[in-house]
Amino acid sequence: MKSIFTPETVALIGATDREGSVGKTLLDNLAASEDIRLFPVNPGRETLSGLKCYPDVGSITEKVDLAIIATPAATVPEIAEACGKAGVKGVIVVSAGFREVGSEGKMLEERLIAVRERYGLRIVGPNCLGVILPNRGLNASFLKVAPEKGKIAFLSQSGALGSAILNWAVDSHVGFSMFASLGSMLDVDFGDLIDYLGEDPHTKSIMIYMESVGNAKKFMSAARGFARSKPIIILKPGRFTESARAASSHTGSMAGDDDVYEAAFRRAGVVRVSEISDLFNAAEALDSRYLPHGPKLAIITNAGGPGVMATDTVIDLGGELAALSGESMKRLDALLPSYWSRANPVDILGDADEDRYVEALKTCLEDEEVNGVLVIYTPQGTAGTVDLARTLSSIAGNAYIPVLTVWMGGREAGKGRELFLENDIPSFATPEEAVRTYMSMFSYGRNLKLLYETPAELPLDQAPPTHHLKALIKRSLKEGVKILSEKDSKSFLHVYDIPVAETHLAADAADAASLARNLGFPVLIKISSPDITHKSDVKGVSGALCSEGEVRAAYDAMLDRVKAGHPDARIDGVTVEKMIEEIDYEIILGAKRDKDFGSVILFGMGGVQAELFQDFAVGLPPLNQTLARRLMEGTKAFKLISGFRGRQAADMDRMEQVIVSFSRLIVDFPEIVEFDINPLAISKGAPFALDARIIIDERYREGESAYSHLVMAPYPTRYITPWKMSDGREVLLRPIRPEDEPLEKEMLSTLSEEALRYRFFQVIRKISHEMLTRFCNIDYDREIAIVAELKEEGERKIVGIGRLIIEPDFKKGEYAVVVHDNYQRRGLGNKLVDMLIGFGQEKGLNIIYGQVLTENKGMLKICERMGFKVKDQPDRISYVELTLK
């Protein structure tokens, strides 16, 4: 990646001096670039633009970092091969004519992929515009624009739209740290660039125009890793429904592609916007110091119309107008004429002077009900446009909640907006833009909170017995069965402790009626596939809950459908199922396989009208308690099951357990392509599955990756192992979980100053939630933390932690180990380091390294014993390194 974005030598293959050509524009841009040596390649020319021209890349005597290929598509694989042989590591292919033109182009692309794999090339494109790095003075694109230096990186999949957005930004004097057109993303994609930019000191925020995610697993891992430090704002058009049309279940038909993208963006901690201008507004605003803790906005305006416009946008986007406190109303009554609006928006009237703006702003900032303030100014009254902006900048700059401003008008208003922006105060020309940005700020903060919220412990079986279920699926696939029977589907729920309604199988209609009378409880009678049901609504007298005649009528109706050749009609027997005595609510809980993000989970309003209601939320497994609760809260159904019109509320703890158990089921079975529990009935607070339907993947083959259907790594149970310390005490060594935050806090808070200094190179007095979530909420694909847990007087404790963080290039990782003072010199540190080495080997790392205080003799002895090379550095720090390959 560095060879692409920090090259010292660049070869332009397809360079030409033909006016209006891509090769000519690239040549001019590169020739004007700073700090690179340029080598034009064209076999028909000896010189170009005063530079020696080479017949091919292999003829260049110097090592080439980056090659840019601008030749016909048919020639690209052969040229890329020559680049690989010449030792080039970075390639940008601007040429079009690959998979976007059909099968012939796809074959060319496959040849190019083979070359990439053979030589380890990194390729941007094909069919892209190139890259621009203003801070380095490098323009490796064929765009005729020169964006200013800045701190925003802009990544675009579409060349045409990327060019249009870039031109718009240049005209608006927006500065960039990088512009990258990714084209077909044959190799370098969004995940790669987020990883690269996450470490780039020039980049403060990342904007993305995305048509499709590409490698979703890589994107999610990278985005989650940098969401807190580098805000990511995405503009993604399209509301696709193709996957929903092809579905065979309620879940599949309800959750379309765009719903899944929304869920993925929330889970990754990124913000999605709907308009081009919002990309830039959000990129600037999200880098501000404070994010709102809630959606409640106070609006101060000197004109009623803009206040109404702002209010409408707040409501449209799901925000709230803050209800000002009684104290605030008193202060405003004393400040404003008696005929002021006495409401939020606070209309301080057209004759408002600077003092009126200042006092109104201070009042709103001091109100605990206010999460953010929007100040609107229109050029009227005595307040000076620029002077007022200067005064309010001082107040807003010291506020602890965000202040956004709207300065409406022409040139003078523009000067006011520029003054605000110079002071890092978001400022806009229209109320709508300001409110959309505020809601983006709120969304970003909420997503981060979701990303790092500490879940509660749930009493769930970590390893339920599943081998017999695997065998069931294998038999079904062998027999050509795609849809499992209701009985078989429910057997999965039993294993994962998801309550299921009691079921009895009857031989025929008469037997069903007899069962219904003898069971003594309300029943659900099923005669056929799960699609066709007959519900008995007989309340029951003296235990006779439904008559034989009613059952026979349903049975005969089904028989008529079978005889008529109805495609869904069959008689497999008659099922009499226990009905909950009184169903308060019907919910749907399901899963489907998305083409980009793999398995996803859906929760929402259920029953036969589930698709009509279209009230649902989507989440990505694995889910924990917090994520399960947030999934429910994303629906209107959540308000319903919280207690509606006197009905008993659902037991939310139990609902969370059911959702997390269902998530684990989906994680454990890549064979499942769709799964419906519909309805999941709730009676007297307790959930029960009344119906279940599993659709298995006909293309699944045993031996595939266990988690190929997931974009986020689940909890790695394979690393859980008991182990005895040298004193005979047994500890449980296991990967850390988000739920471990209280235990880790207790451990770190009781470490000696020496132990803290050995681990963190300083004595940490305050162990913050933000610090702990970084430690406990990790991406198991790129990091592992093994904790040593034991019980002491019945209380669980963490007494040691070993951590290995893999760097974005995935070639090396940094380790760190800490053992509590009370448990040192018992072999635990040695064991943790050994486990981290094993993890590094499993991930294919070349090197494990660490920084150790030279006075930490115990850790240095462990390193020497395990074969680490130790090198002394300044400031009494030793660098330790172990070669794994």
MOBELTA-V135878 format. One record per residue. N is the residue number from 1. SS is DSSP state (alpha for helix, beta for strand, coil for the rest). NEAR is the number of other ideal C-beta (glycine too) atoms within 8 Angstrom. D_CENTER is the distance of its C-alpha to the mean C-alpha in Angstrom with 1 decimal. Layout:
n: <N	N>
ss: <SS	SS>
near: <NEAR	NEAR>
d_center: <D_CENTER	D_CENTER>
This chain:
n: <1	2	3	4	5	6	7	8	9	10	11	12	13	14	15	16	17	18	19	20	21	22	23	24	25	26	27	28	29	30	31	32	33	34	35	36	37	38	39	40	41	42	43	44	45	46	47	48	49	50	51	52	53	54	55	56	57	58	59	60	61	62	63	64	65	66	67	68	69	70	71	72	73	74	75	76	77	78	79	80	81	82	83	84	85	86	87	88	89	90	91	92	93	94	95	96	97	98	99	100	101	102	103	104	105	106	107	108	109	110	111	112	113	114	115	116	117	118	119	120	121	122	123	124	125	126	127	128	129	130	131	132	133	134	135	136	137	138	139	140	141	142	143	144	145	146	147	148	149	150	151	152	153	154	155	156	157	158	159	160	161	162	163	164	165	166	167	168	169	170	171	172	173	174	175	176	177	178	179	180	181	182	183	184	185	186	187	188	189	190	191	192	193	194	195	196	197	198	199	200	201	202	203	204	205	206	207	208	209	210	211	212	213	214	215	216	217	218	219	220	221	222	223	224	225	226	227	228	229	230	231	232	233	234	235	236	237	238	239	240	241	242	243	244	245	246	247	248	249	250	251	252	253	254	255	256	257	258	259	260	261	262	263	264	265	266	267	268	269	270	271	272	273	274	275	276	277	278	279	280	281	282	283	284	285	286	287	288	289	290	291	292	293	294	295	296	297	298	299	300	301	302	303	304	305	306	307	308	309	310	311	312	313	314	315	316	317	318	319	320	321	322	323	324	325	326	327	328	329	330	331	332	333	334	335	336	337	338	339	340	341	342	343	344	345	346	347	348	349	350	351	352	353	354	355	356	357	358	359	360	361	362	363	364	365	366	367	368	369	370	371	372	373	374	375	376	377	378	379	380	381	382	383	384	385	386	387	388	389	390	391	392	393	394	395	396	397	398	399	400	401	402	403	404	405	406	407	408	409	410	411	412	413	414	415	416	417	418	419	420	421	422	423	424	425	426	427	428	429	430	431	432	433	434	435	436	437	438	439	440	441	442	443	444	445	446	447	448	449	450	451	452	453	454	455	456	457	458	459	460	461	462	463	464	465	466	467	468	469	470	471	472	473	474	475	476	477	478	479	480	481	482	483	484	485	486	487	488	489	490	491	492	493	494	495	496	497	498	499	500	501	502	503	504	505	506	507	508	509	510	511	512	513	514	515	516	517	518	519	520	521	522	523	524	525	526	527	528	529	530	531	532	533	534	535	536	537	538	539	540	541	542	543	544	545	546	547	548	549	550	551	552	553	554	555	556	557	558	559	560	561	562	563	564	565	566	567	568	569	570	571	572	573	574	575	576	577	578	579	580	581	582	583	584	585	586	587	588	589	590	591	592	593	594	595	596	597	598	599	600	601	602	603	604	605	606	607	608	609	610	611	612	613	614	615	616	617	618	619	620	621	622	623	624	625	626	627	628	629	630	631	632	633	634	635	636	637	638	639	640	641	642	643	644	645	646	647	648	649	650	651	652	653	654	655	656	657	658	659	660	661	662	663	664	665	666	667	668	669	670	671	672	673	674	675	676	677	678	679	680	681	682	683	684	685	686	687	688	689	690	691	692	693	694	695	696	697	698	699	700	701	702	703	704	705	706	707	708	709	710	711	712	713	714	715	716	717	718	719	720	721	722	723	724	725	726	727	728	729	730	731	732	733	734	735	736	737	738	739	740	741	742	743	744	745	746	747	748	749	750	751	752	753	754	755	756	757	758	759	760	761	762	763	764	765	766	767	768	769	770	771	772	773	774	775	776	777	778	779	780	781	782	783	784	785	786	787	788	789	790	791	792	793	794	795	796	797	798	799	800	801	802	803	804	805	806	807	808	809	810	811	812	813	814	815	816	817	818	819	820	821	822	823	824	825	826	827	828	829	830	831	832	833	834	835	836	837	838	839	840	841	842	843	844	845	846	847	848	849	850	851	852	853	854	855	856	857	858	859	860	861	862	863	864	865	866	867	868	869	870	871	872	873	874	875	876	877	878	879	880	881	882	883	884	885>
ss: <coil	alpha	alpha	alpha	alpha	coil	coil	coil	beta	beta	beta	beta	beta	coil	coil	coil	coil	coil	coil	coil	coil	alpha	alpha	alpha	alpha	alpha	alpha	alpha	alpha	alpha	alpha	coil	coil	coil	coil	coil	beta	beta	beta	beta	beta	coil	coil	coil	coil	coil	beta	beta	coil	coil	beta	beta	beta	beta	coil	coil	alpha	alpha	alpha	coil	coil	coil	coil	coil	coil	beta	beta	beta	beta	coil	coil	coil	alpha	alpha	alpha	alpha	alpha	alpha	alpha	alpha	alpha	alpha	alpha	alpha	alpha	coil	coil	coil	coil	beta	beta	beta	beta	coil	coil	coil	coil	coil	alpha	alpha	alpha	coil	alpha	alpha	alpha	alpha	alpha	alpha	alpha	alpha	alpha	alpha	alpha	alpha	alpha	alpha	alpha	alpha	alpha	coil	coil	beta	beta	beta	beta	coil	coil	coil	coil	beta	beta	beta	beta	alpha	alpha	alpha	coil	beta	beta	beta	beta	coil	coil	coil	coil	coil	coil	beta	beta	beta	beta	beta	beta	beta	beta	beta	coil	coil	alpha	alpha	alpha	alpha	alpha	alpha	alpha	alpha	alpha	alpha	alpha	alpha	alpha	coil	coil	coil	beta	beta	beta	beta	beta	beta	beta	coil	coil	coil	coil	coil	coil	coil	coil	alpha	alpha	alpha	alpha	alpha	alpha	alpha	alpha	alpha	coil	coil	coil	coil	coil	coil	beta	beta	beta	beta	beta	coil	coil	coil	coil	coil	coil	alpha	alpha	alpha	alpha	alpha	alpha	alpha	alpha	alpha	alpha	alpha	coil	coil	coil	coil	beta	beta	beta	beta	beta	coil	coil	coil	coil	coil	coil	alpha	alpha	alpha	alpha	coil	coil	coil	coil	alpha	alpha	alpha	alpha	alpha	coil	coil	alpha	alpha	alpha	alpha	alpha	alpha	alpha	alpha	alpha	alpha	alpha	alpha	coil	coil	beta	beta	beta	coil	coil	alpha	alpha	alpha	alpha	alpha	alpha	alpha	alpha	alpha	alpha	coil	coil	coil	coil	coil	coil	coil	coil	coil	coil	beta	beta	beta	beta	beta	beta	coil	coil	alpha	alpha	alpha	alpha	alpha	alpha	alpha	alpha	alpha	alpha	alpha	alpha	alpha	coil	coil	coil	beta	beta	coil	coil	coil	coil	alpha	alpha	alpha	alpha	alpha	alpha	alpha	alpha	alpha	alpha	coil	coil	coil	coil	coil	coil	coil	coil	coil	coil	beta	beta	coil	coil	coil	coil	coil	coil	alpha	alpha	alpha	alpha	alpha	alpha	alpha	alpha	alpha	alpha	alpha	alpha	coil	coil	coil	coil	coil	coil	beta	beta	beta	beta	beta	beta	beta	coil	coil	coil	coil	coil	coil	alpha	alpha	alpha	alpha	alpha	alpha	alpha	alpha	alpha	alpha	alpha	alpha	alpha	coil	coil	coil	coil	beta	beta	beta	beta	beta	beta	beta	coil	coil	alpha	alpha	alpha	alpha	alpha	alpha	alpha	alpha	alpha	alpha	alpha	alpha	coil	coil	coil	coil	beta	beta	coil	coil	alpha	alpha	alpha	alpha	alpha	alpha	alpha	alpha	alpha	alpha	alpha	alpha	alpha	alpha	alpha	alpha	alpha	alpha	alpha	alpha	alpha	alpha	coil	coil	coil	coil	coil	coil	coil	coil	coil	coil	coil	coil	coil	coil	alpha	alpha	alpha	alpha	alpha	alpha	alpha	alpha	alpha	alpha	alpha	alpha	coil	coil	coil	coil	beta	coil	coil	alpha	alpha	alpha	alpha	alpha	alpha	alpha	alpha	alpha	alpha	coil	coil	coil	coil	beta	coil	coil	beta	beta	beta	beta	coil	coil	alpha	alpha	alpha	alpha	alpha	alpha	alpha	alpha	alpha	alpha	alpha	coil	coil	coil	beta	beta	beta	beta	coil	coil	coil	coil	coil	coil	beta	beta	beta	coil	coil	coil	coil	coil	beta	coil	coil	beta	coil	coil	coil	alpha	alpha	alpha	alpha	alpha	alpha	alpha	alpha	alpha	alpha	alpha	alpha	alpha	alpha	alpha	alpha	coil	coil	coil	coil	coil	coil	coil	coil	coil	coil	beta	beta	beta	beta	beta	coil	coil	coil	coil	coil	coil	beta	beta	beta	beta	beta	beta	beta	beta	beta	beta	coil	coil	coil	beta	beta	beta	beta	beta	beta	beta	beta	coil	coil	coil	coil	alpha	alpha	alpha	alpha	coil	coil	beta	beta	beta	beta	beta	coil	coil	coil	coil	alpha	alpha	alpha	alpha	alpha	alpha	alpha	alpha	alpha	coil	coil	alpha	alpha	alpha	alpha	alpha	alpha	coil	coil	coil	coil	coil	coil	coil	coil	coil	coil	alpha	alpha	alpha	alpha	alpha	alpha	alpha	alpha	alpha	alpha	alpha	alpha	alpha	alpha	alpha	alpha	alpha	coil	coil	coil	beta	beta	beta	beta	beta	beta	beta	beta	beta	beta	beta	beta	coil	coil	beta	beta	beta	beta	coil	coil	beta	beta	beta	beta	beta	coil	coil	coil	coil	coil	coil	coil	coil	coil	coil	coil	coil	coil	coil	coil	coil	coil	coil	coil	coil	alpha	alpha	alpha	coil	beta	beta	beta	beta	coil	coil	coil	coil	coil	beta	beta	beta	beta	beta	beta	coil	coil	alpha	alpha	alpha	alpha	alpha	alpha	alpha	alpha	alpha	alpha	alpha	alpha	coil	coil	coil	alpha	alpha	alpha	alpha	alpha	alpha	alpha	alpha	coil	coil	coil	coil	coil	coil	coil	coil	alpha	alpha	alpha	alpha	alpha	alpha	alpha	alpha	coil	coil	coil	coil	coil	coil	beta	beta	beta	beta	beta	beta	beta	beta	beta	beta	coil	coil	beta	beta	beta	beta	beta	beta	beta	beta	beta	beta	beta	beta	coil	coil	coil	coil	coil	beta	beta	beta	beta	beta	beta	beta	beta	coil	alpha	alpha	alpha	coil	coil	coil	coil	alpha	alpha	alpha	alpha	alpha	alpha	alpha	alpha	alpha	alpha	alpha	alpha	alpha	alpha	alpha	coil	coil	coil	coil	beta	beta	beta	beta	beta	beta	beta	coil	coil	coil	alpha	alpha	alpha	alpha	alpha	alpha	alpha	alpha	alpha	coil	coil	coil	beta	beta	beta	beta	beta	coil	coil	coil	beta	beta	beta	beta	beta	beta	beta	coil	coil>
near: <10	5	12	13	10	6	12	7	12	16	16	16	12	14	14	11	8	7	5	4	8	9	13	12	11	18	15	9	13	14	9	6	13	6	7	11	7	10	14	15	15	13	6	3	11	4	8	12	9	4	10	7	12	12	7	8	15	7	7	11	3	7	5	15	11	15	14	16	15	13	9	7	11	6	8	15	11	7	12	16	11	11	16	13	8	10	7	15	8	14	15	16	16	17	15	9	12	16	8	8	8	6	5	7	13	10	8	14	13	8	9	16	10	9	13	14	7	8	10	8	14	14	14	16	13	17	13	14	11	15	14	14	11	14	7	8	9	12	12	15	13	11	12	4	7	6	13	10	7	10	9	16	15	16	13	15	11	8	11	6	9	15	11	8	13	14	9	9	12	12	6	7	6	11	11	15	16	16	13	12	13	15	14	12	10	13	11	11	12	15	15	13	14	16	12	11	14	12	7	10	4	7	13	8	15	15	14	12	16	10	8	6	11	10	8	12	11	12	15	16	13	15	14	13	11	13	15	7	5	12	14	15	18	13	15	9	4	7	5	8	8	7	13	12	7	6	11	6	13	12	16	14	9	14	13	11	14	9	10	14	13	10	14	14	12	9	14	14	14	13	14	12	12	6	8	8	7	15	15	13	14	16	14	12	13	14	9	11	3	8	11	14	6	7	10	13	17	15	15	14	15	14	11	8	6	13	14	9	11	18	11	8	12	14	8	6	9	6	13	8	12	13	7	13	9	5	7	12	10	8	10	14	9	5	9	10	5	4	3	12	7	6	5	9	13	15	11	12	10	8	7	11	9	11	6	12	18	11	10	14	15	9	12	15	13	6	13	4	8	14	11	15	16	17	13	17	16	11	8	7	9	7	13	7	14	10	9	13	17	9	11	16	12	8	13	13	9	5	11	4	12	14	15	16	19	17	15	11	9	5	5	10	14	10	11	16	14	8	12	16	11	6	9	7	13	14	12	14	8	9	14	9	13	16	15	15	15	15	13	16	16	15	10	15	11	8	15	12	8	13	13	12	8	13	11	7	6	10	4	9	6	5	4	8	5	9	6	7	11	10	8	11	11	9	8	12	12	6	6	5	8	7	9	11	7	11	7	11	13	12	10	13	14	9	11	12	10	12	10	11	13	6	11	9	8	13	6	9	14	9	10	16	14	10	12	14	10	6	11	5	8	12	14	13	17	13	13	12	8	8	6	12	9	9	6	13	4	9	6	9	5	4	7	8	14	13	8	9	6	11	16	11	8	12	14	9	9	13	9	8	11	11	6	7	5	7	4	9	12	7	11	6	8	16	13	15	13	11	12	11	7	6	10	10	12	11	15	20	13	15	14	16	11	12	5	10	13	11	15	16	17	16	15	14	15	13	9	3	7	14	8	5	8	6	8	15	12	13	16	14	14	10	12	12	12	12	12	15	10	10	14	16	8	8	12	7	15	10	7	9	15	9	6	9	3	3	8	7	9	13	9	10	6	11	13	13	12	13	15	14	12	14	14	12	15	13	12	6	12	12	10	14	8	16	16	12	14	14	12	15	14	14	11	7	9	9	13	12	14	11	10	13	14	12	12	15	9	6	4	10	5	5	3	8	5	5	9	8	7	13	9	14	8	10	7	9	7	4	12	9	7	7	10	8	12	6	5	6	8	9	14	11	15	10	12	12	8	11	11	11	12	7	12	15	10	10	13	10	7	6	12	6	7	7	12	13	11	9	10	7	7	6	7	9	3	4	8	6	8	7	9	13	13	8	12	15	8	9	10	11	8	9	11	12	13	15	14	16	13	11	8	6	4	4	6	7	11	14	13	15	15	13	13	14	9	12	9	9	6	9	7	11	13	11	14	8	14	10	13	13	9	5	11	10	3	9	7	14	13	10	10	16	14	9	12	16	12	8	11	14	9	6	9	5	14	7	11	15	12	12	10	11	10	9	5	9	6	9	11	13	8	11	14	9	7	11	5	10	7	10	8	6	8	4	4	6	11	12	11	14	11	13	7	10	4>
d_center: <23.3	25.8	28.5	26.7	25.8	28.7	31.5	35.1	36.6	35.6	37.3	37.2	38.2	39.6	41.0	43.6	45.7	45.7	44.9	42.0	40.4	36.9	38.6	40.7	37.9	35.9	39.1	39.8	36.4	36.4	40.0	39.1	36.3	36.9	37.2	37.0	39.9	39.8	41.4	42.0	42.4	44.7	47.6	49.7	49.9	51.2	49.8	47.2	46.9	49.3	47.2	48.4	46.8	46.1	46.7	43.6	40.9	42.9	45.8	44.0	45.5	42.7	39.3	36.8	33.2	31.8	33.3	32.6	33.8	35.2	37.5	37.7	35.0	37.7	38.5	35.0	34.7	38.1	37.4	34.1	36.3	38.7	36.0	34.9	38.6	39.1	36.3	33.9	30.3	28.5	29.0	28.1	29.2	29.8	32.0	31.1	32.4	30.1	28.1	28.0	31.8	32.1	33.2	35.2	32.4	30.1	32.8	32.9	29.2	29.7	32.6	30.4	27.8	30.7	31.9	28.6	28.5	32.2	32.1	28.6	28.1	24.9	25.0	23.6	24.3	26.5	27.3	25.8	27.4	26.9	25.6	27.0	26.8	29.0	29.1	30.7	32.8	31.5	31.3	30.7	30.3	32.8	31.8	34.7	32.8	32.6	29.7	30.4	28.9	26.0	22.7	20.2	18.9	18.6	17.3	18.6	18.7	21.7	24.8	26.7	24.2	23.1	26.8	27.3	24.6	25.9	29.4	28.5	26.9	30.0	32.3	30.4	30.7	27.0	26.7	24.3	23.5	22.6	22.6	21.5	22.1	20.4	22.4	22.0	19.7	22.1	20.9	19.2	15.8	12.8	11.6	15.2	15.7	12.7	14.3	17.7	17.1	15.5	19.0	20.9	23.0	23.7	20.1	18.8	16.1	14.5	15.0	14.0	15.9	14.2	16.2	14.3	11.4	13.9	12.9	9.6	9.8	10.7	8.2	5.2	8.0	9.2	6.5	6.0	9.7	10.8	8.8	11.9	14.5	13.6	12.2	10.4	11.8	11.6	14.5	14.2	17.4	18.5	18.5	19.1	20.9	22.2	20.4	21.4	25.0	25.3	24.2	26.8	25.4	24.6	20.9	20.8	22.7	20.8	17.1	17.1	14.8	13.7	12.9	10.5	8.8	8.8	7.3	4.4	4.3	5.3	3.5	1.8	5.3	6.5	9.5	11.0	14.8	17.6	20.4	21.1	22.7	19.7	17.8	20.5	21.1	17.6	17.5	20.7	20.2	16.9	18.9	21.5	22.4	21.6	18.9	20.2	20.0	20.5	21.1	24.9	26.4	30.1	31.6	34.8	36.7	40.3	40.1	39.4	38.0	35.0	34.4	34.3	32.0	29.5	29.9	29.3	26.0	24.9	25.8	24.3	20.8	21.0	22.1	25.4	28.6	29.4	32.6	34.8	36.8	40.5	41.1	39.2	41.2	44.4	43.6	42.7	45.9	47.9	46.3	46.3	49.2	49.9	48.6	45.0	42.2	41.8	38.2	34.7	34.6	37.3	39.7	41.8	44.0	45.1	47.6	45.1	45.9	43.9	44.8	43.6	40.1	40.0	41.1	38.8	35.8	36.9	37.4	33.9	32.3	34.4	33.5	31.1	30.0	28.5	24.9	25.6	28.5	29.1	32.5	34.1	37.2	39.6	42.7	45.4	47.3	48.2	44.9	44.6	41.5	40.9	42.6	40.5	37.3	38.6	39.5	36.2	34.3	36.0	35.2	31.5	31.0	32.1	30.2	27.7	25.7	24.7	27.5	27.0	30.1	31.5	34.7	36.1	38.9	40.1	40.9	41.4	38.2	36.4	38.0	36.7	33.2	33.6	35.0	32.0	29.5	31.7	31.2	27.4	27.8	25.8	28.4	28.7	31.4	30.4	29.3	26.7	24.9	25.0	23.7	20.8	19.9	20.5	18.1	15.4	16.3	16.2	12.8	11.5	13.5	12.6	8.8	10.0	12.5	10.4	8.5	12.0	14.3	16.9	17.5	21.1	22.8	23.5	26.6	25.2	26.9	24.9	26.8	28.3	30.9	29.4	31.9	34.0	31.0	30.2	33.9	33.8	31.1	33.0	36.2	34.7	33.4	36.8	38.5	36.3	34.8	31.4	31.2	32.0	34.6	33.8	35.5	33.6	30.3	31.2	32.2	28.5	28.0	31.1	29.9	26.6	28.6	27.5	30.7	32.5	35.5	38.8	40.1	43.6	44.7	47.9	50.2	51.1	51.4	54.3	52.6	49.5	51.7	53.5	50.3	49.0	52.3	52.5	48.9	49.6	46.2	44.4	43.2	40.9	42.9	41.2	43.3	41.3	37.7	34.9	34.9	38.4	39.3	42.2	41.6	44.7	45.0	48.4	48.4	51.0	54.6	56.2	53.4	53.8	50.3	50.7	53.7	54.4	55.1	51.6	50.1	52.5	51.8	48.1	49.1	51.6	49.1	46.8	49.7	50.6	47.1	47.4	50.9	49.6	47.1	44.0	41.0	39.2	42.4	43.6	45.3	44.0	45.8	45.3	42.7	43.5	40.5	40.7	39.4	38.1	41.0	39.2	35.7	34.1	30.8	29.3	25.5	23.6	21.2	20.1	17.9	17.8	16.9	14.8	16.1	12.9	10.3	13.2	14.1	12.6	14.4	16.2	18.2	20.8	24.4	26.3	29.8	31.6	30.2	26.5	26.1	28.3	26.4	23.0	21.6	18.5	14.8	12.3	10.1	8.8	11.3	12.4	12.9	15.0	17.3	15.2	12.4	15.4	17.0	14.1	14.0	17.7	17.8	15.9	19.1	22.8	23.7	22.6	25.3	27.7	27.4	27.6	31.2	32.8	36.4	37.8	35.9	34.6	31.0	28.8	28.5	24.9	25.0	26.1	23.6	20.8	22.7	23.0	19.3	18.4	21.4	20.3	16.9	19.0	21.3	18.7	17.4	21.1	22.1	20.7	23.9	22.7	21.5	21.9	22.9	24.2	25.6	27.3	28.8	27.6	30.5	30.8	34.3	35.6	32.0	31.4	29.2	30.8	29.8	32.5	31.3	29.0	28.4	26.8	26.6	26.5	25.6	28.9	27.6	26.3	28.5	29.0	28.1	24.7	21.9	21.3	17.5	17.5	16.0	12.7	9.7	9.3	12.7	14.6	17.0	19.7	22.8	25.0	25.2	26.8	30.4	33.4	35.5	38.7	39.4	42.8	44.2	43.4	40.7	37.8	34.2	31.0	28.8	25.2	21.6	20.3	18.1	16.4	19.5	21.7	21.3	24.8	26.4	25.2	26.3	29.6	30.1	29.3	31.4	34.4	34.4	37.4	37.3	38.1	35.3	32.8	34.3	34.2	30.5	29.2	32.3	32.9	33.7	30.7	32.2	29.2	26.4	23.6	20.7	18.4	20.2	20.0	16.3	15.9	18.4	17.3	13.6	13.2	11.6	14.6	14.4	15.3	17.0	19.4	21.2	24.2	25.9	29.5	30.1	33.6	35.4	38.0	40.2	37.8	34.8	31.8	31.3	29.3	31.9	30.2	26.9	26.3	23.2	22.4	19.7	19.5	19.7	17.6	20.6	20.6	24.3	24.8	23.5	24.7	25.9	27.1	29.0	30.5	33.0	34.4	37.9	39.4	38.3	38.9	41.4	40.7	38.9	35.4	34.3	35.8	33.9	30.5	31.0	32.2	29.1	26.9	29.1	28.7	24.8	25.3	27.7	25.5	22.8	25.5	25.7	28.9	29.2	28.4	29.4	29.7	31.5	34.2	36.6	40.1	41.5	39.1	41.7	40.2	36.9	38.9	41.2	38.3	37.0	40.5	41.1	38.0	38.9	36.8	38.5	39.0	39.6	40.7	39.0	40.0	39.5	40.4	37.1	37.2	34.8	34.5	33.4	33.5	33.6	32.1	33.2>
